[in-house]
Amino acid sequence: MISSTMQDALNAQINLEQYSAQLYLAMSAHCSGKSFKGFAHWLTVQASEETAHAAKLIQFLLDRGGRLELKAVAAPPKEFGGVIHVFEETLAHEKSITGRISALFEQARQEKDHASEIALQWYVTEQVEEECRIGEIVDHLHAVGDQGGGIWYLDSKMGKRGRS
Ligand code: FEO
């Protein structure tokens, strides 16, 4: 049986993963509104991944006999500025998620909750991959800038996510 403190912490993380999906859907719509369909597609795929992250945690919580407490998901911002800013914000958001996962992992260790620790290892690894992947996108965007042909080339590349 999972502790009530770990149950609360996992429920909070589930809400955060759902917020991440909301945030990336809003960013996707923002990019789409600027005709950057490739960046929009990439962010929609990312939103689906976040929903999957929440679902995986929900299943783990239920498998441990925990109680799912879904809460209202916060509304994301409405304005994001240029594409570079969108991805800088994405990276900043992922770094904050990494901090939350680390805190959860630490809590599992302190509670000697080995099952949660092992389940959370997947998220620790996932955060390394996400920060790396998004950091590269930010670097590429800084290299080409918000104007000119380079950003449209990147847009077409981003549009291939999950399609090749
Ligand atoms: Fe669910 Fe992007 O971390």
Backbone and ligand atoms as CSV (ligand in chain L), in Angstrom:
chain,resi,resn,atom,element,x,y,z
A,1,MET,N,N,0.853,-1.211,0.000
A,1,MET,CA,C,0.000,0.000,0.000
A,1,MET,C,C,0.883,1.255,0.000
A,2,ILE,N,N,0.479,2.201,-0.792
A,2,ILE,CA,C,1.272,3.431,-0.909
A,2,ILE,C,C,0.961,4.366,0.275
A,3,SER,N,N,1.966,5.154,0.710
A,3,SER,CA,C,1.723,6.082,1.828
A,3,SER,C,C,0.828,7.229,1.353
A,4,SER,N,N,0.177,7.877,2.297
A,4,SER,CA,C,-0.696,8.993,1.897
A,4,SER,C,C,0.139,10.166,1.387
A,5,THR,N,N,1.355,10.324,1.908
A,5,THR,CA,C,2.197,11.428,1.431
A,5,THR,C,C,2.656,11.173,-0.001
A,6,MET,N,N,3.008,9.914,-0.301
A,6,MET,CA,C,3.409,9.604,-1.674
A,6,MET,C,C,2.204,9.674,-2.613
A,7,GLN,N,N,1.057,9.239,-2.112
A,7,GLN,CA,C,-0.158,9.335,-2.927
A,7,GLN,C,C,-0.437,10.800,-3.293
A,8,ASP,N,N,-0.322,11.702,-2.314
A,8,ASP,CA,C,-0.558,13.129,-2.581
A,8,ASP,C,C,0.465,13.670,-3.577
A,9,ALA,N,N,1.713,13.267,-3.392
A,9,ALA,CA,C,2.774,13.764,-4.274
A,9,ALA,C,C,2.569,13.266,-5.701
A,10,LEU,N,N,2.149,12.015,-5.853
A,10,LEU,CA,C,1.910,11.473,-7.205
A,10,LEU,C,C,0.696,12.150,-7.841
A,11,ASN,N,N,-0.334,12.391,-7.040
A,11,ASN,CA,C,-1.501,13.103,-7.588
A,11,ASN,C,C,-1.109,14.508,-8.066
A,12,ALA,N,N,-0.238,15.159,-7.305
A,12,ALA,CA,C,0.218,16.497,-7.710
A,12,ALA,C,C,1.014,16.417,-9.009
A,13,GLN,N,N,1.839,15.368,-9.136
A,13,GLN,CA,C,2.637,15.217,-10.362
A,13,GLN,C,C,1.739,14.900,-11.563
A,14,ILE,N,N,0.707,14.118,-11.341
A,14,ILE,CA,C,-0.247,13.808,-12.415
A,14,ILE,C,C,-0.864,15.121,-12.930
A,15,ASN,N,N,-1.221,15.997,-11.996
A,15,ASN,CA,C,-1.798,17.283,-12.391
A,15,ASN,C,C,-0.789,18.116,-13.190
A,16,LEU,N,N,0.467,18.047,-12.779
A,16,LEU,CA,C,1.506,18.803,-13.492
A,16,LEU,C,C,1.732,18.273,-14.907
A,17,GLU,N,N,1.682,16.945,-15.045
A,17,GLU,CA,C,1.850,16.361,-16.384
A,17,GLU,C,C,0.669,16.772,-17.273
A,18,GLN,N,N,-0.516,16.817,-16.670
A,18,GLN,CA,C,-1.688,17.256,-17.439
A,18,GLN,C,C,-1.551,18.734,-17.815
A,19,TYR,N,N,-1.011,19.529,-16.886
A,19,TYR,CA,C,-0.786,20.942,-17.212
A,19,TYR,C,C,0.221,21.067,-18.352
A,20,SER,N,N,1.254,20.212,-18.332
A,20,SER,CA,C,2.254,20.253,-19.402
A,20,SER,C,C,1.577,20.026,-20.757
A,21,ALA,N,N,0.647,19.077,-20.791
A,21,ALA,CA,C,-0.079,18.812,-22.043
A,21,ALA,C,C,-0.875,20.047,-22.461
A,22,GLN,N,N,-1.533,20.686,-21.499
A,22,GLN,CA,C,-2.309,21.908,-21.800
A,22,GLN,C,C,-1.390,22.994,-22.368
A,23,LEU,N,N,-0.254,23.158,-21.677
A,23,LEU,CA,C,0.692,24.204,-22.068
A,23,LEU,C,C,1.169,23.988,-23.508
A,24,TYR,N,N,1.533,22.733,-23.832
A,24,TYR,CA,C,2.074,22.475,-25.170
A,24,TYR,C,C,0.988,22.562,-26.245
A,25,LEU,N,N,-0.244,22.223,-25.885
A,25,LEU,CA,C,-1.335,22.409,-26.854
A,25,LEU,C,C,-1.539,23.898,-27.138
A,26,ALA,N,N,-1.470,24.718,-26.087
A,26,ALA,CA,C,-1.625,26.171,-26.271
A,26,ALA,C,C,-0.476,26.722,-27.118
A,27,MET,N,N,0.730,26.243,-26.851
A,27,MET,CA,C,1.889,26.690,-27.637
A,27,MET,C,C,1.749,26.240,-29.090
A,28,SER,N,N,1.234,25.020,-29.267
A,28,SER,CA,C,1.045,24.498,-30.623
A,28,SER,C,C,0.076,25.381,-31.403
A,29,ALA,N,N,-1.028,25.748,-30.767
A,29,ALA,CA,C,-2.016,26.606,-31.430
A,29,ALA,C,C,-1.388,27.960,-31.766
A,30,HIS,N,N,-0.554,28.453,-30.856
A,30,HIS,CA,C,0.128,29.735,-31.067
A,30,HIS,C,C,1.033,29.659,-32.312
A,31,CYS,N,N,1.817,28.576,-32.408
A,31,CYS,CA,C,2.709,28.406,-33.568
A,31,CYS,C,C,1.895,28.229,-34.849
A,32,SER,N,N,0.819,27.467,-34.753
A,32,SER,CA,C,-0.028,27.248,-35.920
A,32,SER,C,C,-0.590,28.577,-36.419
A,33,GLY,N,N,-0.964,29.443,-35.484
A,33,GLY,CA,C,-1.497,30.768,-35.841
A,33,GLY,C,C,-0.481,31.632,-36.559
A,34,LYS,N,N,0.803,31.285,-36.417
A,34,LYS,CA,C,1.862,32.026,-37.126
A,34,LYS,C,C,2.314,31.263,-38.370
A,35,SER,N,N,1.556,30.239,-38.740
A,35,SER,CA,C,1.831,29.389,-39.912
A,35,SER,C,C,3.061,28.500,-39.758
A,36,PHE,N,N,3.549,28.354,-38.528
A,36,PHE,CA,C,4.647,27.413,-38.289
A,36,PHE,C,C,4.032,26.049,-37.969
A,37,LYS,N,N,3.595,25.363,-39.021
A,37,LYS,CA,C,2.868,24.105,-38.829
A,37,LYS,C,C,3.762,22.989,-38.292
A,38,GLY,N,N,5.059,23.035,-38.633
A,38,GLY,CA,C,5.988,22.004,-38.157
A,38,GLY,C,C,6.210,22.108,-36.648
A,39,PHE,N,N,6.461,23.332,-36.168
A,39,PHE,CA,C,6.630,23.525,-34.721
A,39,PHE,C,C,5.330,23.154,-34.005
A,40,ALA,N,N,4.206,23.526,-34.632
A,40,ALA,CA,C,2.891,23.208,-34.039
A,40,ALA,C,C,2.723,21.696,-33.920
A,41,HIS,N,N,3.094,20.973,-34.983
A,41,HIS,CA,C,2.981,19.505,-34.949
A,41,HIS,C,C,3.850,18.922,-33.841
A,42,TRP,N,N,5.085,19.400,-33.763
A,42,TRP,CA,C,6.016,18.882,-32.742
A,42,TRP,C,C,5.421,19.068,-31.350
A,43,LEU,N,N,4.845,20.223,-31.114
A,43,LEU,CA,C,4.279,20.519,-29.790
A,43,LEU,C,C,3.019,19.694,-29.508
A,44,THR,N,N,2.258,19.391,-30.562
A,44,THR,CA,C,1.077,18.533,-30.372
A,44,THR,C,C,1.511,17.122,-29.982
A,45,VAL,N,N,2.562,16.632,-30.636
A,45,VAL,CA,C,3.097,15.309,-30.281
A,45,VAL,C,C,3.603,15.340,-28.833
A,46,GLN,N,N,4.257,16.450,-28.469
A,46,GLN,CA,C,4.766,16.580,-27.100
A,46,GLN,C,C,3.613,16.564,-26.090
A,47,ALA,N,N,2.527,17.239,-26.441
A,47,ALA,CA,C,1.350,17.259,-25.553
A,47,ALA,C,C,0.837,15.832,-25.351
A,48,SER,N,N,0.810,15.037,-26.437
A,48,SER,CA,C,0.359,13.636,-26.316
A,48,SER,C,C,1.281,12.859,-25.394
A,49,GLU,N,N,2.577,13.136,-25.484
A,49,GLU,CA,C,3.533,12.439,-24.594
A,49,GLU,C,C,3.254,12.790,-23.141
A,50,GLU,N,N,2.916,14.046,-22.896
A,50,GLU,CA,C,2.639,14.466,-21.510
A,50,GLU,C,C,1.388,13.766,-20.972
A,51,THR,N,N,0.383,13.633,-21.840
A,51,THR,CA,C,-0.828,12.922,-21.432
A,51,THR,C,C,-0.475,11.469,-21.097
A,52,ALA,N,N,0.426,10.887,-21.897
A,52,ALA,CA,C,0.871,9.507,-21.636
A,52,ALA,C,C,1.646,9.432,-20.319
A,53,HIS,N,N,2.450,10.479,-20.017
A,53,HIS,CA,C,3.192,10.486,-18.737
A,53,HIS,C,C,2.211,10.475,-17.568
A,54,ALA,N,N,1.137,11.267,-17.701
A,54,ALA,CA,C,0.122,11.313,-16.635
A,54,ALA,C,C,-0.549,9.940,-16.510
A,55,ALA,N,N,-0.892,9.343,-17.652
A,55,ALA,CA,C,-1.595,8.041,-17.643
A,55,ALA,C,C,-0.736,6.961,-16.990
A,56,LYS,N,N,0.562,7.011,-17.270
A,56,LYS,CA,C,1.489,6.013,-16.692
A,56,LYS,C,C,1.532,6.151,-15.164
A,57,LEU,N,N,1.552,7.389,-14.679
A,57,LEU,CA,C,1.559,7.621,-13.227
A,57,LEU,C,C,0.231,7.205,-12.596
A,58,ILE,N,N,-0.859,7.469,-13.309
A,58,ILE,CA,C,-2.184,7.075,-12.805
A,58,ILE,C,C,-2.233,5.559,-12.636
A,59,GLN,N,N,-1.751,4.832,-13.654
A,59,GLN,CA,C,-1.771,3.372,-13.589
A,59,GLN,C,C,-0.936,2.870,-12.421
A,60,PHE,N,N,0.241,3.499,-12.231
A,60,PHE,CA,C,1.111,3.092,-11.127
A,60,PHE,C,C,0.408,3.318,-9.782
A,61,LEU,N,N,-0.195,4.502,-9.640
A,61,LEU,CA,C,-0.900,4.831,-8.398
A,61,LEU,C,C,-2.006,3.808,-8.113
A,62,LEU,N,N,-2.775,3.470,-9.139
A,62,LEU,CA,C,-3.876,2.514,-8.966
A,62,LEU,C,C,-3.343,1.114,-8.661
A,63,ASP,N,N,-2.266,0.737,-9.349
A,63,ASP,CA,C,-1.669,-0.590,-9.114
A,63,ASP,C,C,-1.213,-0.737,-7.665
A,64,ARG,N,N,-0.828,0.389,-7.043
A,64,ARG,CA,C,-0.361,0.352,-5.640
A,64,ARG,C,C,-1.507,0.476,-4.648
A,65,GLY,N,N,-2.721,0.507,-5.156
A,65,GLY,CA,C,-3.870,0.634,-4.258
A,65,GLY,C,C,-4.121,2.064,-3.815
A,66,GLY,N,N,-3.515,3.035,-4.520
A,66,GLY,CA,C,-3.701,4.452,-4.174
A,66,GLY,C,C,-4.997,5.007,-4.731
A,67,ARG,N,N,-5.351,6.193,-4.261
A,67,ARG,CA,C,-6.571,6.849,-4.732
A,67,ARG,C,C,-6.209,7.999,-5.664
A,68,LEU,N,N,-6.822,7.976,-6.842
A,68,LEU,CA,C,-6.594,9.058,-7.819
A,68,LEU,C,C,-7.454,10.249,-7.435
A,69,GLU,N,N,-6.800,11.426,-7.312
A,69,GLU,CA,C,-7.556,12.654,-7.018
A,69,GLU,C,C,-7.233,13.668,-8.107
A,70,LEU,N,N,-8.069,13.665,-9.135
A,70,LEU,CA,C,-7.845,14.603,-10.227
A,70,LEU,C,C,-8.304,15.990,-9.797
A,71,LYS,N,N,-7.460,16.969,-10.113
A,71,LYS,CA,C,-7.803,18.352,-9.743
A,71,LYS,C,C,-7.908,19.187,-11.009
A,72,ALA,N,N,-8.441,20.380,-10.870
A,72,ALA,CA,C,-8.545,21.286,-12.027
A,72,ALA,C,C,-7.145,21.548,-12.578
A,73,VAL,N,N,-7.056,21.547,-13.894
A,73,VAL,CA,C,-5.764,21.806,-14.538
A,73,VAL,C,C,-5.687,23.307,-14.826
A,74,ALA,N,N,-4.587,23.917,-14.416
A,74,ALA,CA,C,-4.430,25.375,-14.581
A,74,ALA,C,C,-4.475,25.764,-16.055
A,75,ALA,N,N,-4.966,26.949,-16.327
A,75,ALA,CA,C,-4.989,27.448,-17.705
A,75,ALA,C,C,-3.585,27.913,-18.089
A,76,PRO,N,N,-3.147,27.569,-19.296
A,76,PRO,CA,C,-1.825,28.032,-19.731
A,76,PRO,C,C,-1.903,29.504,-20.161
A,77,PRO,N,N,-0.739,30.158,-20.334
A,77,PRO,CA,C,-0.762,31.539,-20.850
A,77,PRO,C,C,-1.412,31.590,-22.232
A,78,LYS,N,N,-1.810,32.785,-22.655
A,78,LYS,CA,C,-2.428,32.931,-23.989
A,78,LYS,C,C,-1.433,33.463,-25.010
A,79,GLU,N,N,-0.393,34.107,-24.543
A,79,GLU,CA,C,0.589,34.715,-25.450
A,79,GLU,C,C,1.969,34.135,-25.194
A,80,PHE,N,N,2.685,33.862,-26.279
A,80,PHE,CA,C,4.008,33.256,-26.112
A,80,PHE,C,C,5.113,33.976,-26.891
A,81,GLY,N,N,4.760,34.958,-27.695
A,81,GLY,CA,C,5.789,35.668,-28.464
A,81,GLY,C,C,6.308,34.829,-29.619
A,82,GLY,N,N,7.572,35.057,-29.997
A,82,GLY,CA,C,8.167,34.364,-31.144
A,82,GLY,C,C,8.482,32.908,-30.837
A,83,VAL,N,N,8.839,32.173,-31.903
A,83,VAL,CA,C,9.083,30.725,-31.758
A,83,VAL,C,C,10.259,30.457,-30.811
A,84,ILE,N,N,11.284,31.323,-30.875
A,84,ILE,CA,C,12.426,31.111,-29.971
A,84,ILE,C,C,11.935,31.178,-28.525
A,85,HIS,N,N,11.102,32.159,-28.247
A,85,HIS,CA,C,10.584,32.306,-26.881
A,85,HIS,C,C,9.749,31.086,-26.479
A,86,VAL,N,N,8.953,30.577,-27.421
A,86,VAL,CA,C,8.128,29.384,-27.144
A,86,VAL,C,C,9.018,28.243,-26.654
A,87,PHE,N,N,10.130,28.016,-27.365
A,87,PHE,CA,C,10.973,26.862,-27.002
A,87,PHE,C,C,11.864,27.145,-25.797
A,88,GLU,N,N,12.195,28.433,-25.580
A,88,GLU,CA,C,12.898,28.761,-24.327
A,88,GLU,C,C,11.976,28.472,-23.140
A,89,GLU,N,N,10.696,28.810,-23.316
A,89,GLU,CA,C,9.716,28.545,-22.247
A,89,GLU,C,C,9.512,27.040,-22.050
A,90,THR,N,N,9.526,26.305,-23.168
A,90,THR,CA,C,9.394,24.844,-23.097
A,90,THR,C,C,10.551,24.254,-22.290
A,91,LEU,N,N,11.760,24.725,-22.589
A,91,LEU,CA,C,12.939,24.221,-21.870
A,91,LEU,C,C,12.856,24.581,-20.382
A,92,ALA,N,N,12.458,25.818,-20.098
A,92,ALA,CA,C,12.347,26.247,-18.697
A,92,ALA,C,C,11.296,25.393,-17.974
A,93,HIS,N,N,10.211,25.103,-18.667
A,93,HIS,CA,C,9.160,24.289,-18.045
A,93,HIS,C,C,9.680,22.875,-17.757
A,94,GLU,N,N,10.381,22.300,-18.727
A,94,GLU,CA,C,10.911,20.940,-18.517
A,94,GLU,C,C,11.917,20.906,-17.375
A,95,LYS,N,N,12.710,21.988,-17.240
A,95,LYS,CA,C,13.675,22.029,-16.128
A,95,LYS,C,C,12.930,22.057,-14.800
A,96,SER,N,N,11.809,22.766,-14.768
A,96,SER,CA,C,11.040,22.799,-13.515
A,96,SER,C,C,10.432,21.421,-13.230
A,97,ILE,N,N,10.006,20.716,-14.288
A,97,ILE,CA,C,9.473,19.353,-14.105
A,97,ILE,C,C,10.582,18.424,-13.595
A,98,THR,N,N,11.778,18.582,-14.139
A,98,THR,CA,C,12.908,17.770,-13.676
A,98,THR,C,C,13.110,17.948,-12.170
A,99,GLY,N,N,12.993,19.192,-11.707
A,99,GLY,CA,C,13.133,19.467,-10.274
A,99,GLY,C,C,12.061,18.752,-9.465
A,100,ARG,N,N,10.847,18.736,-9.996
A,100,ARG,CA,C,9.749,18.070,-9.278
A,100,ARG,C,C,9.954,16.555,-9.231
A,101,ILE,N,N,10.433,16.004,-10.353
A,101,ILE,CA,C,10.688,14.551,-10.404
A,101,ILE,C,C,11.808,14.188,-9.422
A,102,SER,N,N,12.840,15.028,-9.373
A,102,SER,CA,C,13.946,14.766,-8.436
A,102,SER,C,C,13.437,14.774,-7.004
A,103,ALA,N,N,12.557,15.731,-6.684
A,103,ALA,CA,C,12.012,15.819,-5.320
A,103,ALA,C,C,11.159,14.585,-5.001
A,104,LEU,N,N,10.389,14.132,-5.994
A,104,LEU,CA,C,9.568,12.926,-5.810
A,104,LEU,C,C,10.456,11.710,-5.568
A,105,PHE,N,N,11.502,11.611,-6.368
A,105,PHE,CA,C,12.448,10.500,-6.266
A,105,PHE,C,C,13.076,10.483,-4.867
A,106,GLU,N,N,13.468,11.661,-4.397
A,106,GLU,CA,C,14.074,11.795,-3.076
A,106,GLU,C,C,13.082,11.380,-1.982
A,107,GLN,N,N,11.827,11.802,-2.169
A,107,GLN,CA,C,10.782,11.428,-1.205
A,107,GLN,C,C,10.621,9.907,-1.146
A,108,ALA,N,N,10.619,9.273,-2.330
A,108,ALA,CA,C,10.488,7.806,-2.381
A,108,ALA,C,C,11.630,7.150,-1.615
A,109,ARG,N,N,12.842,7.706,-1.794
A,109,ARG,CA,C,14.010,7.151,-1.080
A,109,ARG,C,C,13.860,7.295,0.420
A,110,GLN,N,N,13.436,8.487,0.844
A,110,GLN,CA,C,13.308,8.739,2.282
A,110,GLN,C,C,12.238,7.850,2.903
A,111,GLU,N,N,11.174,7.584,2.128
A,111,GLU,CA,C,10.096,6.729,2.652
A,111,GLU,C,C,10.428,5.239,2.501
A,112,LYS,N,N,11.575,4.967,1.886
A,112,LYS,CA,C,11.951,3.579,1.562
A,112,LYS,C,C,10.849,2.907,0.740
A,113,ASP,N,N,10.274,3.689,-0.143
A,113,ASP,CA,C,9.218,3.211,-1.044
A,113,ASP,C,C,9.917,2.780,-2.344
A,114,HIS,N,N,10.389,1.537,-2.352
A,114,HIS,CA,C,11.222,1.078,-3.463
A,114,HIS,C,C,10.450,1.006,-4.769
A,115,ALA,N,N,9.172,0.625,-4.685
A,115,ALA,CA,C,8.369,0.525,-5.910
A,115,ALA,C,C,8.237,1.895,-6.575
A,116,SER,N,N,7.984,2.936,-5.768
A,116,SER,CA,C,7.868,4.280,-6.347
A,116,SER,C,C,9.215,4.736,-6.899
A,117,GLU,N,N,10.271,4.420,-6.172
A,117,GLU,CA,C,11.606,4.831,-6.636
A,117,GLU,C,C,11.900,4.230,-8.016
A,118,ILE,N,N,11.589,2.957,-8.168
A,118,ILE,CA,C,11.853,2.291,-9.454
A,118,ILE,C,C,10.955,2.879,-10.548
A,119,ALA,N,N,9.685,3.126,-10.233
A,119,ALA,CA,C,8.778,3.703,-11.242
A,119,ALA,C,C,9.263,5.095,-11.645
A,120,LEU,N,N,9.763,5.843,-10.678
A,120,LEU,CA,C,10.187,7.217,-10.963
A,120,LEU,C,C,11.498,7.275,-11.733
A,121,GLN,N,N,12.253,6.178,-11.695
A,121,GLN,CA,C,13.497,6.154,-12.482
A,121,GLN,C,C,13.207,6.410,-13.960
A,122,TRP,N,N,12.105,5.884,-14.431
A,122,TRP,CA,C,11.734,6.093,-15.842
A,122,TRP,C,C,11.602,7.595,-16.131
A,123,TYR,N,N,11.005,8.318,-15.171
A,123,TYR,CA,C,10.794,9.758,-15.360
A,123,TYR,C,C,12.109,10.541,-15.264
A,124,VAL,N,N,13.011,10.065,-14.413
A,124,VAL,CA,C,14.325,10.717,-14.311
A,124,VAL,C,C,15.028,10.629,-15.669
A,125,THR,N,N,15.008,9.427,-16.253
A,125,THR,CA,C,15.651,9.210,-17.559
A,125,THR,C,C,14.949,10.031,-18.648
A,126,GLU,N,N,13.644,10.042,-18.608
A,126,GLU,CA,C,12.858,10.779,-19.598
A,126,GLU,C,C,13.188,12.277,-19.557
A,127,GLN,N,N,13.376,12.809,-18.353
A,127,GLN,CA,C,13.684,14.239,-18.233
A,127,GLN,C,C,15.054,14.566,-18.827
A,128,VAL,N,N,16.009,13.660,-18.676
A,128,VAL,CA,C,17.332,13.884,-19.283
A,128,VAL,C,C,17.157,14.000,-20.796
A,129,GLU,N,N,16.370,13.072,-21.352
A,129,GLU,CA,C,16.154,13.060,-22.802
A,129,GLU,C,C,15.402,14.319,-23.261
A,130,GLU,N,N,14.374,14.696,-22.516
A,130,GLU,CA,C,13.572,15.861,-22.921
A,130,GLU,C,C,14.389,17.150,-22.865
A,131,GLU,N,N,15.132,17.331,-21.780
A,131,GLU,CA,C,15.937,18.560,-21.678
A,131,GLU,C,C,16.981,18.619,-22.791
A,132,CYS,N,N,17.570,17.459,-23.101
A,132,CYS,CA,C,18.584,17.407,-24.159
A,132,CYS,C,C,17.956,17.761,-25.510
A,133,ARG,N,N,16.838,17.102,-25.815
A,133,ARG,CA,C,16.174,17.287,-27.114
A,133,ARG,C,C,15.700,18.736,-27.286
A,134,ILE,N,N,15.102,19.305,-26.255
A,134,ILE,CA,C,14.569,20.664,-26.356
A,134,ILE,C,C,15.701,21.691,-26.320
A,135,GLY,N,N,16.751,21.381,-25.566
A,135,GLY,CA,C,17.924,22.261,-25.549
A,135,GLY,C,C,18.528,22.381,-26.940
A,136,GLU,N,N,18.559,21.281,-27.672
A,136,GLU,CA,C,19.092,21.314,-29.047
A,136,GLU,C,C,18.214,22.189,-29.939
A,137,ILE,N,N,16.904,22.072,-29.766
A,137,ILE,CA,C,15.993,22.896,-30.574
A,137,ILE,C,C,16.236,24.384,-30.285
A,138,VAL,N,N,16.394,24.717,-29.000
A,138,VAL,CA,C,16.657,26.120,-28.622
A,138,VAL,C,C,17.971,26.590,-29.256
A,139,ASP,N,N,18.990,25.744,-29.212
A,139,ASP,CA,C,20.286,26.101,-29.827
A,139,ASP,C,C,20.125,26.345,-31.322
A,140,HIS,N,N,19.380,25.451,-31.993
A,140,HIS,CA,C,19.186,25.615,-33.435
A,140,HIS,C,C,18.421,26.900,-33.731
A,141,LEU,N,N,17.422,27.189,-32.922
A,141,LEU,CA,C,16.625,28.409,-33.132
A,141,LEU,C,C,17.497,29.652,-32.922
A,142,HIS,N,N,18.349,29.614,-31.910
A,142,HIS,CA,C,19.244,30.766,-31.700
A,142,HIS,C,C,20.192,30.925,-32.884
A,143,ALA,N,N,20.611,29.789,-33.457
A,143,ALA,CA,C,21.558,29.847,-34.579
A,143,ALA,C,C,20.908,30.471,-35.818
A,144,VAL,N,N,19.643,30.151,-36.065
A,144,VAL,CA,C,19.014,30.667,-37.303
A,144,VAL,C,C,18.265,31.978,-37.069
A,145,GLY,N,N,17.857,32.250,-35.828
A,145,GLY,CA,C,17.115,33.482,-35.547
A,145,GLY,C,C,15.646,33.360,-35.926
A,146,ASP,N,N,14.868,34.364,-35.505
A,146,ASP,CA,C,13.416,34.337,-35.704
A,146,ASP,C,C,13.009,34.675,-37.144
A,147,GLN,N,N,13.906,35.249,-37.905
A,147,GLN,CA,C,13.580,35.679,-39.273
A,147,GLN,C,C,14.393,34.862,-40.281
A,148,GLY,N,N,13.982,34.927,-41.532
A,148,GLY,CA,C,14.788,34.324,-42.595
A,148,GLY,C,C,14.453,32.882,-42.880
A,149,GLY,N,N,15.166,32.334,-43.904
A,149,GLY,CA,C,14.848,30.986,-44.391
A,149,GLY,C,C,15.132,29.879,-43.405
A,150,GLY,N,N,16.117,30.104,-42.509
A,150,GLY,CA,C,16.527,29.046,-41.585
A,150,GLY,C,C,15.390,28.547,-40.718
A,151,ILE,N,N,14.558,29.457,-40.276
A,151,ILE,CA,C,13.493,29.039,-39.357
A,151,ILE,C,C,12.434,28.204,-40.092
A,152,TRP,N,N,12.266,28.472,-41.385
A,152,TRP,CA,C,11.296,27.668,-42.147
A,152,TRP,C,C,11.860,26.282,-42.421
A,153,TYR,N,N,13.179,26.203,-42.581
A,153,TYR,CA,C,13.813,24.891,-42.725
A,153,TYR,C,C,13.598,24.087,-41.429
A,154,LEU,N,N,13.853,24.745,-40.286
A,154,LEU,CA,C,13.636,24.066,-38.994
A,154,LEU,C,C,12.175,23.661,-38.843
A,155,ASP,N,N,11.277,24.532,-39.291
A,155,ASP,CA,C,9.842,24.230,-39.184
A,155,ASP,C,C,9.523,22.934,-39.947
A,156,SER,N,N,10.089,22.794,-41.140
A,156,SER,CA,C,9.790,21.577,-41.921
A,156,SER,C,C,10.392,20.345,-41.244
A,157,LYS,N,N,11.567,20.515,-40.625
A,157,LYS,CA,C,12.186,19.401,-39.899
A,157,LYS,C,C,11.342,18.980,-38.681
A,158,MET,N,N,10.861,19.960,-37.961
A,158,MET,CA,C,10.058,19.680,-36.755
A,158,MET,C,C,8.747,18.986,-37.124
A,159,GLY,N,N,8.265,19.270,-38.312
A,159,GLY,CA,C,7.011,18.682,-38.764
A,159,GLY,C,C,7.120,17.190,-39.041
A,160,LYS,N,N,8.351,16.666,-39.040
A,160,LYS,CA,C,8.561,15.227,-39.347
A,160,LYS,C,C,8.506,14.366,-38.084
A,161,ARG,N,N,8.372,14.980,-36.922
A,161,ARG,CA,C,8.399,14.191,-35.677
A,161,ARG,C,C,7.317,13.093,-35.716
A,162,GLY,N,N,7.770,11.856,-35.535
A,162,GLY,CA,C,6.834,10.724,-35.496
A,162,GLY,C,C,6.274,10.334,-36.845
A,163,ARG,N,N,6.772,10.971,-37.917
A,163,ARG,CA,C,6.222,10.690,-39.245
A,163,ARG,C,C,7.207,9.978,-40.146
A,164,SER,N,N,8.463,9.783,-39.672
A,164,SER,CA,C,9.431,9.133,-40.562
A,164,SER,C,C,10.060,7.934,-39.883
L,1,FEO,FE1,FE,6.295,14.795,-18.656
L,1,FEO,FE2,FE,7.905,16.730,-20.457
L,1,FEO,O1,O,7.796,15.768,-18.889
